[in-house]
């Protein structure tokens, strides 16, 4: 497999969904342990991708989700409940984004109906 061009590799690292971080680095970045990342994976909050060698890899989006779960757990919420809360928060954010998108007038149309 030919090496990637530097600009293509940089583009991938800018992608929120690109699994760029190892478990150790991901845990370090959000101030937790690899065991916590495994636990939220077992709870199906996030599903890390696997490298060719079978190692877990995390994206920036997954790290934001994991960090939010960690905040809740640090505040005393049981891990299963924290995972469910984060899932519901994420679903609500997506629904609000879609709702806002659907409310915008289509290009070339005025906001008022005739």
N, C-alpha and C positions, 0 to 999 in steps of 0.2 A: 504494500500500500504506500503510495507516494506521500511525503510529508506535506502538511497543509501550508499554504502561504501564510505569512505572518498576519496579514489583514483578515483572512478568514478565521484564523484561530482567535483573534481579538474580537471579532463579531460574535463568535460563540460564547465567549466569556461575558459579553454584554447581555446575553440572552438570559432572562430570569429563570427559564426552564432548563437550561443546560446543566447537567449534573457535574459540576466542576470540583466539588469538595469531598474529600475523604471523610470517613466517619470521625477520625480524630480531629481533623481540622474543623469540621462542622461543629463538633461538641465544644471545641475551644472557642470558636467564634460566638456562640450563643451562651457560653459560660455554664455548660452542663457536662454531663458524662456520656460516654458512648452507650452506657446502659440505659440512660434516659431516652436516647434516640432509638434504641432497640425497642424499648417499651412502647413508645408512641407509634412505632412501626407495627408492633404486635397488635396495638389497638386500632390499626388501620387509619390513623390520622394522616400519615404520609407513607408512601411506598418508594423507598430509594431505588434508583436504578442500580444495576450491577455492572462493574467493569468486566473486561474479558477474563480477568483472574477471579471474578466472583466477589470482589470487594464492593461494599455499599458506597454509592456516590449520591451526593445531595445537591440540589439546585438552590439558588438564592430564594426562590419562592418557598421551597420546602423549609428553609432555615427561618424565614419569617413566621411560617405556621408553627414550627417547633418552638421558636422563641415566645410566641404568644401562649402556647400550652405551658411552657416553663413558668411564665408569669403567674398563670392561674394556679399551678401546682405549688409554687413558692408561697402563694397567698392562702394555701390550705385546701384547695379544691382537689378531690381525688383525681388521679390521672385519667380514669375512664370518663368522668364527668367533664374534666378539662378538655379532653379530645372532642367530646360531643359538642361542647360550647363553641370550640374553635371551628368545627365543621359548620355549625349553624350560623356563626358570624360570617364565615366565608360565603355560604349560600346566600345570606341576606345581602352582603356587599355586591355579589354578582347580580342578584335580582334587582337591586336598586340601580346598578349600572345599566342593565338592559331596559329597565323602565324609563330611565332618563333618555337613553338612546331612541326608544320608540316614541317618546314625546316630542322629539325635535322634528320640526317640519322638514319634509323632503326637499332637497335642492330644487329650486325652480318653482316651489309652491309657496304661497303666502300662508301665514298662520291661521287665517280665517277661512271658513267654508263659505261657498257661494250659494 
